[in-house]
Amino acid sequence: MASPLAPTRPTAGRVGGGLGLLALAGGLTALAAQLPGSVRAPFAVTGVAAIAATAVALITLYKGHNSHKYLGAATLWGLGALAAGLFPTTTLGPFPMSPLAFAFGELGLLCVLLQLLVRARAGSDDPPLVVDALMLGSALATAGWDAFARTGHHGPAGWSAAVVVVLVVGSLVACSAIALAVEQPRLRMAAVGLTVNGVGTALAAVCFHHEAVVAYAACAVAAVGGGVGLLCLPRDGVVRHGGQAAERAARRLETASLVPGPILLVDLVLLVIDPRADSVLYGLYITVLVTFTIRHAATARSIDRTTAHLTFQALHDSLTGLGNRALLERALTEPDRASSLVLVELVGLDDVNDVLGVSAGDAVIAAAAREVGAVADELGGQAYRTAGDEIAVVLPGEPAQVVRHAERVVAAVTAAPAAVPGAARFPLTGVAGIASCPFGEEYDAGDVMKPFVQADIALRDAKHLGSGIVSVFSGSVAAEHARRSLLRDRLHEAIREGCVDVHFQPIVSFTTGRVDKFEALARWDDPVLGKISPVEFIAVAEESNLVVALGEHVLRSAVRSAFEAGVFSVGVGLAVNVSVVQLQSPGFADIVVELLDQYQLAPHLLTLELTESVFLDEDSPAERVVTELAGLGCRIAIDDFGTGYSAFGYLGRLPVHVLKIDRSLTQSLTDDLNGQSVVTCVVDLATRLGLTVIVEGVETEQQAEICRFISAPLGQGWLYSPAVPRELLGEQLTRVYPTPARLVADGA
C-alpha cells in the first residue's frame, strides 16, 4: 500500500483537464484577436478569469490533504489576473496596479511551492531547497530584467519598481517549481506548468502597459500552466527521500545550481559590450551575490551538521543513545580526576531474547540503559554501552568509595523489564566489576583501556559469585581469572579429544527399589588442573560458547555407553540435560534422530531434560524443536521445578511427560510442614495432569518415606547412589535399593 504522503503521478483526468484548459486558452486568444479593440481586452480578461475558475473547479474534483491549499492558490491567482485585466492603466500612487495585481496573484502559488520545498528536505542535513530556489530565481530575475530593459520596456520609476516585483515573484515561482522537480523527478509535469505560469505572469506584467495583446496571451498561457501545475501536484504533499534517492537528488541539484553562472556570465558580457545598466540591475546583481552567499553558507552549515551527526553516530550507541566504546576510550585517554570504571552486565537477558525475541531484548536493554544513565548522571558520572549486554559507567572516586554507588547502578537495571510489554515476568539483575582509572603519575597513555580490561576481569569474578554481586579488581581476582582462562583452553581441548567423561546417577522407584532410568552427568578430570566441578566447567562452557559442543559430546557418549551396558535392552531409560542454546542450534533434532536410528533405540527410553524458560513463550524456536522431538516419541522432562518461573499454565499445552522437583523443595520436606504441603500439592497436580514426578536430592530415609507417602513415584539422590562411571552401569541394573516400607520395618 502506498504511503499517504507519497507523491502521486498525474492521472489521465488531470492531463485531460490541463489539455482542455490549453484548448480553451487558444480559442479565447484567437477569438479575442478578431474582436474590436473596445471589447477585446475585457473579453480576454473574462477568458483568463474563466480559465482560472475552471482550474479551481478541476482541483476540487481531486480531494486530498492539500487540495484546499491548491484551491486557495488558484483562486488568488485568478483574482490577481482579473484585477490586472480590468484595471490595466490604473495606478496606486506612482505604482501601476496591473503588475502589482499579478505579483499578488502569484503569492498563493509561491507559498504552496515553498511549503513543498521545505517538506521535501524536512529533517535532512542537506541545504534547504528554498535557498536553491532563491539563488536560481534571483539570477533569472536579473537576466530577465536586463533583457526586457534592452528591448525598450523601460518606464517611469514606479512602473520599473512594480515590474521588478512581479519579475522577482514570477521567477521565484518558476525556479521553486524547477528545484522541486529536480528533488522529486515525478513532479516534472507540475514543474513545467508552474514554470510556464511564473514566466508567463512576468511577461504579462511587463507587456501590459505597452503590448496588451501579448500581455493577455501571456496571461492565458500562465493560467493554463498554473492549472496544469496545480492539478499535477500530489494531493497529499511530498515526502523526503532517503538513501541513494537523496544522493541522486543532491547531485542533480548541484548540477542545476551551475546554470545561473553561464546566464549571468552572458549578461555581464553584454554589459561590457553595451553598458546599459541601471540602478535596478545593480540591485538585482547585489541580490544574486547575497543569495549565492546564503547558499554557500547553508552548504557550509549542512556540512557542519552532517559532520556533527556522523561524529555522534561514531561515538554513540544507536539503540540506547549512550556513548560507545570509542567514546569511553576517549574519556579514559584524558582523565581529569581520580575515577573508577564500573562494568555492568545484564543477567537474565537471554531468557527475554529466547522467549520474546531479539526486539524485546533490545527494548529491555534500552530501558536498562535509561535507568543506569539516570543513576550515573545523579552520581556525576557518565554511562556507555560497550557490548550487547554490557554497560560501563565512569564514576568519580576510588574503587573502595565507588562500591556502594555500583550497587545502586546494579539495582537500577532490575526495573527495566517493567517498561517493556510482556517482559515484566522475566527477572533481570546485574553483576558488576570495578577497576581504578589511573590518574596523574599513574596514567599510562600507551594502555588507556587497561581499566576496562581489569573491570572485565572483575566482572567475570562477580558472575561466578551470583547475580547482584559487585567485585573489585585485585591480585587474587586476576589470579582466578588466569585459572579460568587456562580452564577454558583445557576444556576446549578436552571436548575436542573426547576427554570429558559421562557418569550416570540412578533414578529409583520408591515402590520397587529398582532403577527406572539413569541421568547422564558430565564429569571432567583434567591431567593439568585435576578434578573440576561440573558447576565450574559448565559455567565456563556457557561463557565460551562451548556448551553446544559439550552437550553434543555428552549426549552421544551417554547413549553409546548406555547401549553398550545393556541399559536399553532391559527397558531402563536414559535422561540427558539439554540447554536452550542446544535446542536453538541447527541440526539438534537431526542428531537425536541419528542416535535413535544408529542404536535402534525406542524413543520413549530417551528423556530430554529442559529448563522452564524454553516454554514461557508460545511458538518459540526452541519450543518447536521440543514439539518435534516429542512427536518422535522422546520423553520431555522439566528440570529443577520449584525454582525460577515454576508455573503449571504451560504444562497443559506442551508435550511434557516428566516433572523433576528441585532439591530445594526436597530439603523443605523435613524442615517445615509448609514445605511438605507444597511438595504434596505439586505431586498431586502433576499426577492429575498425567505427568511422572521425580524428586531430586533425596538424601535421607525420612525424605524417602515422605515421598512415598505423598505418592511420588521416583526419586534420585545420594541416599541411593551418586553418579557412577559407565563401568558400574551393569551393577546398578541388577541392584534393588531398600524401599521406604522396608526401611521402616528394619528400624522396627
Helices and strands as residue ranges (DSSP letters): H 12-33, H 37-60, H 67-86, E 91-92, E 95-96, H 97-120, H 129-150, H 157-183, G 185-187, H 188-207, H 212-232, H 243-256, H 260-273, H 279-315, H 325-333, E 339-347, H 349-356, H 358-378, E 382-387, E 390-396, H 399-412, G 413-415, G 417-419, E 429-437, G 440-442, G 445-447, H 450-465, E 470-472, H 475-497, E 501-509, E 515-526, E 530-532, H 534-543, H 547-564, G 568-570, E 573-577, H 580-584, H 588-598, G 603-605, E 606-610, G 612-615, H 621-632, E 635-641, E 658-661, H 663-668, H 673-688, E 692-695, H 701-709, E 714-715, G 726-728, H 729-734, H 740-747
